[in-house]
Every structure is written in structure tokens, then in C-alpha cells.
């Protein structure tokens, strides 16, 4: 009986050892799985951070490019505007002498309305040229109001020329329509 008890005790201890080994094995698998999940989460977070940094850098580069393009655009506008101002200054003597043709006068007046620096330049040159002439003649003068009158005269001239241009275009369209109608009438 002792032998049976001893063999039963041996079997119990083997089962206990197997049970303990299975528990240990399950615990090890659980720990391995936890470590794997932790590592997977870490890798996912690391990839997310890398992607976030990449997007931030991409946005920074896009913004930098936009600013550079804006800078070049503004520089080109300024150079075009400076060229317009130089052309305006070149045309001032012709304006004072009333020698500008319609398209030139129209561009001159349009630029004068938009550019404060050129308004000032026109005033200065007008005051100097006309003032010197009036001083030599010895007559009284109010040059600023004369310049305002000259500009108003230019505006009226531009408006009347524009009206004639629109009238001419309208007449051309009407004649073209009439010719088409006559042509269609002849063909039918």
C-alpha cells in the first residue's frame, strides 16, 4: 500500500510539476505576447511620429516655396511698377504740353490715379515748368488749380474718346450683322 501511495504521490507530483510547467509556459507565452504587443504599439507610435514629422517638414517646405514665389511675384510687380513709373515720368513733359495721343494719355491718366508717388512727381514738374514760365511772364497764377483743370480736361478727353470707340465698335457689330443678314437673304 505504501508502494501504491508512493506511486500515487509520484503521479500527483508529476501532475503538479506538469501543471506548474503548463502555468509557467502559459505565463511565459502571455508575457511574450504582452511584450510583442508593447513593441508593436511602440513601432506604430514611432511610425506615426515619423509620418507626423514628415508632414510637418512637407508643410514647412510648401510654405517656404509659397513665400519664395510670393516674394518673386512681388519683386516682379515692383519692377513692373517701377518701369511704369519711369514711363510716366518720361511722359510728363508731353502731358504738360498737351501732346499725348489718346492711348498714351489714357495709360498716363490711369497710372496717375493709382500711383501716389507719380501724382507728386507730376505736381512738382508741373509747378516747376509752368511756375518758371509764369514768373518770366510776370503774371499771377494758381498752379495747383491749373493742374487740376488740366487733369480734368484729360479725363474728359479720355471719356469722349472712349465713347466714340464704343460707338464705333457698336456700329461695326451692327454693320456686320446687317451683312450677314443680307448674305443669308441672298442665299435663300
Protein Blocks (a to p, Z undefined) as FASTA:
>chain_A
ZZmmmmmmmmmmmmmmmmmmmmmmmmmmmmmmmmmmmmmmmmmmmmmmmmmmmmmmmmmm
mmmmmmmmmmmmmmmmmmmmmmmmmmmmmmmmmmmnopacfklmmmmmmmmmmmmklmmm
mmmmmmmmmmmmmmmnopacdfklmmmmmmmmmmmmmmmmmmmmmmmmmmmmmmmmmmmm
mmmmmmZZ
